[in-house]
């Protein structure tokens, strides 16, 4: 069983219409919160959506009262929310709504340094725990090939999927999108490299730096417009030239004829 012994840098974004508040929070995170990197900032709800979609952070520090749309409207404007949410506001009355939004914390302005440290430490432990659960669940199933499952953390908890239902995995920055049967896909806050280490022994292969595929779900190999695979769900997956010989060999061993 292989377990990570350290956490990579956790990417964060700060959304607040007050520039001094953004700079103060960035300073606290940089000086007191080891392992937390501020990769983007925004001063409105609309800008916040763009910055979050661009940087794909693991933590978002979000003000509530902002011009041209508050923090809750910004959340409604996101198609997915695979990050930990920390509200930063001067208003106590939004606390109940924050709970409903499954916020990791609710920091009142003026924000105290200790409160930021406590919030980020709790989030780091949560991310580490989810990673161990996901890794441990798969490895614990090694001796039970009929019941191999992949544990994927989501905002509601942990969901478990049979490996035979996993068709492909695609890197999206520090996130990975997992393609499943019946057209479903899940975006999780994990690097594709972490999944590669777990899944290679189970019939998965890295076809491209951005893709990991389940060979049992490959429907076609095509050479038009570059070499690529067509998966069972019609997903078109690129093949890196250096990976082509190995993929062809593995597919041949799984086929009655080539």
VOBA-1610 file (N, C-alpha, C; in pm, whole numbers, padded with zeros to 5 digits, always signed):
BEGIN
Unk+00085-00119+00000Unk+00000+00000+00000Unk+00088+00123+00000Unk+00063+00215-00094Unk+00143+00336-00106Unk+00061+00454-00060Unk+00113+00529+00034Unk+00042+00645+00084Unk+00132+00768+00071Unk+00074+00884+00040Unk+00153+01007+00029Unk+00200+01050+00167Unk+00323+01098+00173Unk+00377+01141+00302Unk+00380+01294+00313Unk+00337+01364+00208Unk+00333+01509+00214Unk+00223+01558+00123Unk+00178+01682+00146Unk+00077+01743+00062Unk+00142+01841-00033Unk+00102+01843-00160Unk+00152+01945-00250Unk+00094+02080-00211Unk+00146+02186-00270Unk+00094+02319-00243Unk-00053+02326-00279Unk-00131+02386-00192Unk-00275+02399-00213Unk-00303+02536-00274Unk-00367+02536-00389Unk-00395+02660-00462Unk-00522+02725-00407Unk-00515+02857-00391Unk-00631+02929-00341Unk-00657+03055-00424Unk-00781+03102-00417Unk-00824+03225-00485Unk-00898+03311-00383Unk-00875+03441-00387Unk-00943+03536-00298Unk-01036+03623-00381Unk-01165+03626-00342Unk-01264+03708-00412Unk-01322+03809-00314Unk-01293+03937-00336Unk-01337+04043-00246Unk-01331+04175-00323Unk-01434+04257-00310Unk-01436+04383-00386Unk-01344+04489-00325Unk-01297+04466-00204Unk-01209+04564-00137Unk-01063+04522-00154Unk-00989+04600-00230Unk-00849+04566-00258Unk-00765+04552-00130Unk-00778+04641-00030Unk-00699+04623+00093Unk-00730+04491+00163Unk-00856+04448+00160Unk-00893+04321+00223Unk-00826+04205+00152Unk-00819+04211+00019Unk-00752+04107-00058Unk-00604+04100-00022Unk-00538+04215-00021Unk-00395+04220+00007Unk-00364+04175+00149Unk-00448+04213+00245Unk-00425+04171+00383Unk-00437+04019+00398Unk-00540+03961+00336Unk-00558+03817+00345Unk-00445+03744+00274Unk-00403+03793+00159Unk-00290+03733+00089Unk-00165+03735+00176Unk-00142+03845+00245Unk-00024+03858+00330Unk-00029+03757+00444Unk-00145+03741+00506Unk-00160+03644+00615Unk-00136+03502+00564Unk-00193+03469+00450Unk-00177+03334+00394Unk-00032+03305+00360Unk+00036+03404+00303Unk+00175+03384+00263Unk+00268+03371+00383Unk+00242+03448+00489Unk+00334+03452+00602Unk+00304+03349+00710Unk+00177+03310+00723Unk+00140+03225+00837Unk+00081+03089+00800Unk+00048+03069+00673Unk-00020+02946+00634Unk+00064+02869+00533Unk+00152+02786+00586Unk+00243+02710+00501Unk+00166+02616+00409Unk+00208+02613+00284Unk+00146+02522+00188Unk+00026+02578+00116Unk-00015+02701+00150Unk-00129+02765+00082Unk-00075+02873-00012Unk-00103+02860-00140Unk-00057+02957-00240Unk-00177+03030-00301Unk-00169+03163-00302Unk-00274+03244-00365Unk-00239+03257-00513Unk-00317+03194-00599Unk-00287+03193-00743Unk-00372+03291-00822Unk-00473+03351-00756Unk-00557+03445-00827Unk-00642+03526-00732Unk-00688+03640-00781Unk-00775+03725-00701Unk-00878+03791-00792Unk-00992+03829-00735Unk-01099+03891-00812Unk-01170+03992-00722Unk-01231+04093-00787Unk-01295+04201-00711Unk-01445+04211-00739Unk-01501+04110-00803Unk-01645+04104-00826Unk-01686+03959-00846Unk-01817+03934-00840Unk-01867+03798-00858Unk-01836+03747-00998Unk-01858+03831-01099Unk-01834+03790-01237Unk-01686+03759-01260Unk-01599+03845-01209Unk-01455+03822-01222Unk-01414+03697-01144Unk-01481+03675-01031Unk-01451+03557-00949Unk-01476+03428-01024Unk-01586+03422-01098Unk-01616+03302-01177Unk-01506+03276-01279Unk-01462+03381-01345Unk-01357+03368-01447Unk-01226+03319-01386Unk-01188+03378-01272Unk-01061+03343-01208Unk-01065+03200-01156Unk-01176+03160-01099Unk-01189+03023-01047Unk-01183+02922-01161Unk-01254+02948-01269Unk-01250+02857-01384Unk-01111+02851-01447Unk-01038+02961-01440Unk-00903+02966-01498Unk-00802+02890-01413Unk-00803+02912-01282Unk-00699+02859-01194Unk-00738+02728-01126Unk-00866+02696-01120Unk-00913+02573-01057Unk-00851+02553-00918Unk-00883+02642-00825Unk-00823+02634-00691Unk-00884+02523-00606Unk-00815+02494-00497Unk-00868+02397-00400Unk-00935+02466-00282Unk-00907+02598-00266Unk-00974+02679-00164Unk-01015+02812-00228Unk-01136+02858-00196Unk-01181+02991-00238Unk-01221+03069-00114Unk-01157+03184-00095Unk-01194+03277+00012Unk-01288+03380-00051Unk-01412+03383-00005Unk-01516+03458-00076Unk-01587+03559+00014Unk-01583+03685-00029Unk-01663+03789+00035Unk-01808+03771-00008Unk-01902+03826+00069Unk-02043+03809+00035Unk-02101+03935-00029Unk-02091+04047+00041Unk-02147+04171-00011Unk-02049+04235-00110Unk-02085+04227-00239Unk-02004+04287-00344Unk-02097+04351-00447Unk-02051+04456-00516Unk-02136+04515-00620Unk-02152+04421-00740Unk-02263+04435-00810Unk-02289+04357-00933Unk-02298+04206-00905Unk-02358+04172-00792Unk-02375+04030-00760Unk-02297+03990-00637Unk-02365+03930-00537Unk-02296+03892-00415Unk-02228+03755-00428Unk-02165+03713-00320Unk-02090+03588-00323Unk-02177+03466-00351Unk-02300+03466-00302Unk-02389+03353-00326Unk-02428+03342-00473Unk-02449+03456-00536Unk-02481+03455-00679Unk-02360+03405-00760Unk-02240+03439-00713Unk-02121+03389-00780Unk-02117+03236-00775Unk-02150+03180-00659Unk-02151+03034-00645Unk-02256+02972-00737Unk-02370+03038-00750Unk-02476+02987-00839Unk-02431+02988-00985Unk-02335+03077-01016Unk-02288+03089-01153Unk-02181+02987-01191Unk-02137+02907-01095Unk-02036+02805-01123Unk-02104+02673-01158Unk-02059+02611-01265Unk-02118+02483-01305Unk-02078+02371-01210Unk-01959+02382-01149Unk-01910+02282-01053Unk-01836+02354-00942Unk-01826+02285-00827Unk-01761+02350-00713Unk-01674+02251-00636Unk-01568+02201-00698Unk-01482+02103-00631Unk-01372+02168-00547Unk-01410+02266-00465Unk-01311+02334-00381Unk-01370+02356-00242Unk-01281+02380-00148Unk-01322+02416-00012Unk-01355+02565-00010Unk-01464+02599+00055Unk-01514+02737+00054Unk-01502+02800+00192Unk-01441+02920+00195Unk-01429+02997+00319Unk-01489+03135+00294Unk-01595+03168+00365Unk-01655+03301+00351Unk-01577+03401+00436Unk-01556+03521+00383Unk-01490+03630+00455Unk-01582+03751+00445Unk-01645+03790+00555Unk-01746+03894+00549Unk-01755+03971+00680Unk-01813+04090+00673Unk-01834+04171+00793Unk-01973+04148+00851Unk-02052+04060+00790Unk-02192+04042+00828Unk-02215+03904+00889Unk-02270+03903+01010Unk-02297+03777+01079Unk-02422+03708+01026Unk-02515+03785+00968Unk-02646+03730+00934Unk-02647+03627+00822Unk-02533+03610+00754Unk-02528+03512+00645Unk-02477+03375+00690Unk-02455+03359+00819Unk-02392+03235+00869Unk-02476+03111+00837Unk-02609+03120+00853Unk-02696+03005+00826Unk-02689+02967+00678Unk-02693+03069+00592Unk-02683+03042+00447Unk-02547+02978+00416Unk-02444+03022+00485Unk-02310+02967+00462Unk-02306+02818+00496Unk-02375+02780+00602Unk-02381+02639+00640Unk-02448+02558+00529Unk-02556+02613+00472Unk-02627+02545+00365Unk-02539+02532+00240Unk-02447+02624+00224Unk-02354+02618+00110Unk-02235+02527+00139Unk-02239+02460+00253Unk-02134+02365+00294Unk-01997+02433+00303Unk-01995+02554+00357Unk-01869+02626+00373Unk-01780+02557+00476Unk-01650+02558+00450Unk-01555+02501+00545Unk-01536+02592+00665Unk-01555+02724+00643Unk-01541+02819+00754Unk-01609+02950+00718Unk-01629+03033+00821Unk-01698+03161+00806Unk-01620+03262+00890Unk-01539+03344+00826Unk-01451+03437+00895Unk-01508+03578+00893Unk-01524+03636+01012Unk-01578+03770+01023Unk-01467+03875+01017Unk-01493+03981+00941Unk-01399+04092+00933Unk-01417+04183+01054Unk-01311+04245+01104Unk-01172+04227+01059Unk-01121+04087+01094Unk-01062+04023+00996Unk-01022+03883+01011Unk-00896+03872+01095Unk-00901+03783+01194Unk-00786+03762+01281Unk-00692+03657+01222Unk-00564+03677+01243Unk-00464+03585+01189Unk-00486+03443+01239Unk-00514+03428+01367Unk-00535+03294+01424Unk-00653+03223+01360Unk-00757+03300+01324Unk-00875+03240+01261Unk-00842+03185+01122Unk-00757+03258+01049Unk-00716+03212+00917Unk-00629+03087+00929Unk-00536+03088+01025Unk-00449+02972+01047Unk-00532+02849+01082Unk-00628+02866+01173Unk-00712+02754+01215Unk-00794+02700+01098Unk-00851+02791+01017Unk-00933+02748+00904Unk-00850+02671+00802Unk-00732+02723+00767Unk-00650+02656+00666Unk-00593+02524+00717Unk-00560+02517+00843Unk-00511+02390+00899Unk-00619+02284+00893Unk-00743+02324+00923Unk-00853+02229+00918Unk-00877+02181+00775Unk-00866+02272+00680Unk-00886+02235+00539Unk-00774+02144+00490Unk-00651+02173+00530Unk-00539+02087+00490Unk-00557+01946+00543Unk-00605+01933+00666Unk-00630+01801+00724Unk-00742+01730+00648Unk-00844+01806+00609Unk-00956+01749+00535Unk-00911+01697+00399Unk-00829+01776+00328Unk-00779+01735+00197Unk-00690+01612+00211Unk-00605+01609+00313Unk-00517+01495+00337Unk-00598+01370+00369Unk-00703+01385+00450Unk-00786+01272+00490Unk-00861+01215+00369Unk-00915+01303+00284Unk-00985+01257+00165Unk-00892+01182+00072Unk-00769+01232+00061Unk-00671+01167-00026Unk-00638+01027+00026Unk-00622+01014+00156Unk-00590+00884+00214Unk-00706+00787+00198Unk-00828+00838+00213Unk-00945+00751+00196Unk-00951+00702+00053Unk-00932+00794-00043Unk-00938+00754-00184Unk-00831+00653-00218Unk-00707+00678-00173Unk-00598+00586-00202Unk-00617+00454-00131Unk-00651+00460-00004Unk-00663+00340+00077Unk-00774+00249+00031Unk-00884+00305-00015Unk-00997+00222-00058Unk-00958+00136-00176Unk-00888+00195-00271Unk-00851+00118-00389Unk-00750+00010-00353Unk-00647+00047-00278Unk-00544-00051-00245Unk-00598-00163-00156Unk-00693-00134-00071Unk-00747-00239+00015Unk-00826-00341-00065Unk-00862-00306-00188Unk-00939-00398-00272Unk-00850-00483-00361Unk-00720-00470-00350Unk-00629-00541-00440Unk-00650-00691-00440Unk-00681-00748-00325Unk-00694-00893-00317Unk-00835-00940-00346Unk-00922-00849-00382Unk-01061-00883-00412Unk-01095-00824-00548Unk-01049-00891-00654Unk-01060-00833-00787Unk-01203-00809-00831Unk-01297-00884-00777Unk-01436-00866-00818Unk-01499-00742-00755Unk-01433-00685-00654Unk-01495-00572-00582Unk-01404-00449-00578Unk-01317-00435-00677Unk-01230-00318-00680Unk-01314-00192-00702Unk-01292-00094-00617Unk-01369+00029-00627Unk-01277+00150-00613Unk-01322+00259-00668Unk-01249+00385-00661Unk-01331+00482-00577Unk-01269+00536-00472Unk-01336+00631-00385Unk-01305+00773-00431Unk-01407+00849-00463Unk-01389+00986-00511Unk-01455+01083-00414Unk-01377+01173-00355Unk-01436+01272-00265Unk-01518+01375-00342Unk-01633+01412-00287Unk-01714+01519-00344Unk-01766+01606-00230Unk-01845+01709-00264Unk-01887+01803-00160Unk-01984+01741-00060Unk-02041+01624-00093Unk-02132+01557+00000Unk-02061+01453+00085Unk-01939+01415+00046Unk-01866+01313+00120Unk-01778+01232+00028Unk-01793+01101+00029Unk-01715+01010-00055Unk-01812+00923-00134Unk-01793+00916-00267Unk-01872+00827-00351Unk-01782+00714-00402Unk-01838+00593-00412Unk-01760+00475-00450Unk-01808+00423-00585Unk-01712+00397-00674Unk-01744+00351-00810Unk-01663+00225-00841Unk-01729+00129-00901Unk-01658+00009-00947Unk-01561+00049-01057Unk-01442-00012-01057Unk-01343+00023-01159Unk-01392-00007-01299Unk-01480-00106-01313Unk-01531-00138-01446Unk-01624-00029-01498Unk-01667+00062-01412Unk-01752+00173-01454Unk-01671+00298-01488Unk-01540+00296-01462Unk-01454+00410-01491Unk-01399+00395-01632Unk-01429+00490-01721Unk-01393+00480-01862Unk-01264+00555-01891Unk-01252+00677-01842Unk-01133+00758-01868Unk-01116+00860-01757Unk-00994+00915-01747Unk-00964+01023-01654Unk-00886+01129-01730Unk-00922+01254-01711Unk-00859+01364-01785Unk-00810+01471-01690Unk-00685+01513-01709Unk-00628+01618-01626Unk-00689+01753-01662Unk-00725+01829-01559Unk-00770+01966-01576Unk-00698+02051-01471Unk-00573+02085-01502Unk-00491+02155-01404Unk-00460+02064-01288Unk-00486+02111-01166Unk-00463+02028-01047Unk-00582+01936-01021Unk-00686+01947-01101Unk-00803+01862-01087Unk-00795+01745-01186Unk-00881+01646-01165Unk-00898+01537-01260Unk-01047+01514-01281Unk-01087+01504-01408Unk-01226+01472-01440Unk-01232+01321-01470Unk-01323+01253-01403Unk-01336+01108-01416Unk-01462+01077-01496Unk-01444+01013-01613Unk-01556+00976-01697Unk-01610+00839-01661Unk-01741+00830-01639Unk-01806+00708-01592Unk-01912+00662-01690Unk-01960+00544-01670Unk-02067+00491-01753Unk-02192+00577-01741Unk-02282+00563-01837Unk-02410+00634-01843Unk-02390+00784-01858Unk-02276+00824-01916Unk-02253+00964-01947Unk-02219+01052-01829Unk-02197+00995-01713Unk-02167+01074-01595Unk-02018+01102-01587Unk-01981+01220-01534Unk-01841+01248-01504Unk-01832+01329-01376Unk-01721+01313-01307Unk-01701+01375-01176Unk-01568+01450-01176Unk-01569+01572-01128Unk-01445+01650-01117Unk-01398+01645-00973Unk-01273+01599-00951Unk-01220+01587-00816Unk-01089+01662-00804Unk-01061+01705-00684Unk-00940+01784-00657Unk-00821+01692-00631Unk-00778+01623-00737Unk-00664+01532-00730Unk-00587+01539-00862Unk-00456+01527-00855Unk-00374+01525-00975Unk-00393+01392-01048Unk-00387+01396-01181Unk-00397+01274-01260Unk-00286+01176-01224Unk-00169+01227-01187Unk-00056+01141-01152Unk-00088+01052-01032Unk-00168+01103-00938Unk-00206+01022-00822Unk-00291+00902-00866Unk-00384+00927-00959Unk-00467+00819-01009Unk-00386+00719-01090Unk-00288+00770-01165Unk-00205+00682-01246Unk-00135+00577-01160Unk-00078+00619-01048Unk-00008+00527-00959Unk-00102+00417-00909Unk-00227+00454-00884Unk-00323+00357-00831Unk-00377+00263-00937Unk-00402+00315-01057Unk-00483+00242-01155Unk-00405+00162-01259Unk-00276+00189-01276Unk-00199+00115-01377Unk-00207-00037-01360Unk-00208-00090-01239Unk-00217-00238-01227Unk-00353-00295-01264Unk-00450-00210-01294Unk-00587-00257-01315Unk-00636-00233-01458Unk-00546-00236-01554Unk-00588-00225-01693Unk-00606-00084-01744Unk-00551+00014-01672Unk-00552+00153-01717Unk-00414+00188-01772Unk-00410+00282-01867Unk-00282+00324-01924Unk-00285+00473-01954Unk-00170+00536-01941Unk-00156+00678-01972Unk-00137+00690-02123Unk-00241+00731-02194Unk-00232+00744-02338Unk-00167+00875-02380Unk-00177+00973-02293Unk-00132+01110-02322Unk-00109+01176-02188Unk-00034+01283-02186Unk-00006+01347-02056Unk-00134+01396-01988Unk-00242+01412-02065Unk-00367+01460-02008Unk-00471+01350-01988Unk-00440+01226-02030Unk-00542+01121-02025Unk-00490+00992-01965Unk-00579+00926-01890Unk-00560+00791-01842Unk-00686+00715-01883Unk-00671+00600-01948Unk-00789+00531-02000Unk-00797+00387-01951Unk-00919+00338-01942Unk-00947+00198-01911Unk-00948+00122-02043Unk-00852+00034-02064Unk-00839-00037-02191Unk-00962-00121-02224Unk-01035-00164-02124Unk-01156-00244-02149Unk-01267-00161-02212Unk-01253-00029-02208Unk-01356+00059-02264Unk-01313+00124-02395Unk-01201+00079-02452Unk-01158+00133-02582Unk-01241+00066-02692Unk-01308+00148-02773Unk-01391+00094-02880Unk-01318+00095-03016Unk-01240+00200-03042Unk-01170+00213-03170Unk-01036+00282-03149Unk-00944+00255-03242Unk-00823+00336-03256Unk-00826+00396-03396Unk-00811+00527-03404Unk-00820+00595-03533Unk-00693+00675-03560Unk-00665+00690-03691Unk-00544+00763-03732Unk-00577+00891-03808Unk-00704+00928-03815Unk-00739+01053-03882Unk-00719+01171-03788Unk-00659+01278-03840Unk-00631+01397-03758Unk-00549+01363-03634Unk-00446+01280-03653Unk-00366+01237-03541Unk-00419+01108-03482Unk-00334+01037-03410Unk-00376+00909-03354Unk-00454+00931-03225Unk-00568+00866-03215Unk-00647+00881-03093Unk-00735+00759-03072Unk-00787+00747-02953Unk-00879+00639-02916Unk-01021+00692-02910Unk-01115+00610-02949Unk-01256+00639-02927Unk-01305+00546-02817Unk-01349+00606-02707Unk-01391+00527-02593Unk-01537+00485-02607Unk-01581+00398-02521Unk-01717+00343-02528Unk-01823+00451-02516Unk-01791+00562-02449Unk-01888+00671-02434Unk-01870+00779-02540Unk-01795+00748-02648Unk-01768+00838-02761Unk-01662+00944-02730Unk-01602+00937-02613Unk-01495+01031-02580Unk-01376+01008-02672Unk-01323+01115-02729Unk-01207+01109-02817Unk-01082+01141-02734Unk-00990+01047-02728Unk-00873+01059-02640Unk-00745+01056-02723Unk-00662+01154-02704Unk-00536+01162-02778Unk-00437+01054-02732Unk-00349+01013-02826Unk-00241+00920-02794Unk-00108+00989-02825Unk-00023+00998-02726Unk+00111+01052-02749Unk+00191+00952-02832Unk+00273+01001-02922Unk+00348+00913-03014Unk+00430+00810-02939Unk+00493+00851-02829Unk+00579+00757-02755Unk+00499+00647-02688Unk+00369+00670-02666Unk+00285+00570-02599Unk+00215+00475-02697Unk+00219+00507-02826Unk+00144+00430-02924Unk+00183+00282-02930Unk+00313+00247-02936Unk+00349+00104-02944Unk+00296+00022-02827Unk+00308+00077-02707Unk+00261+00003-02589Unk+00109-00013-02590Unk+00038+00091-02630Unk-00108+00083-02635Unk-00153-00020-02737Unk-00090-00020-02855Unk-00124-00118-02958Unk-00100-00260-02909Unk+00012-00280-02842Unk+00045-00413-02791Unk-00056-00458-02686Unk-00091-00369-02595Unk-00185-00405-02488Unk-00324-00433-02544Unk-00366-00353-02641Unk-00497-00377-02702Unk-00498-00510-02778Unk-00385-00544-02840Unk-00377-00669-02915Unk-00388-00790-02821Unk-00324-00780-02706Unk-00331-00891-02610Unk-00470-00910-02553Unk-00552-00804-02561Unk-00689-00811-02508Unk-00790-00843-02618Unk-00742-00867-02740Unk-00832-00891-02853Unk-00810-01032-02909Unk-00914-01089-02968Unk-00904-01219-03031Unk-00830-01208-03164Unk-00837-01088-03224Unk-00767-01068-03351Unk-00730-00920-03361Unk-00629-00890-03443Unk-00586-00750-03462Unk-00584-00715-03608
//
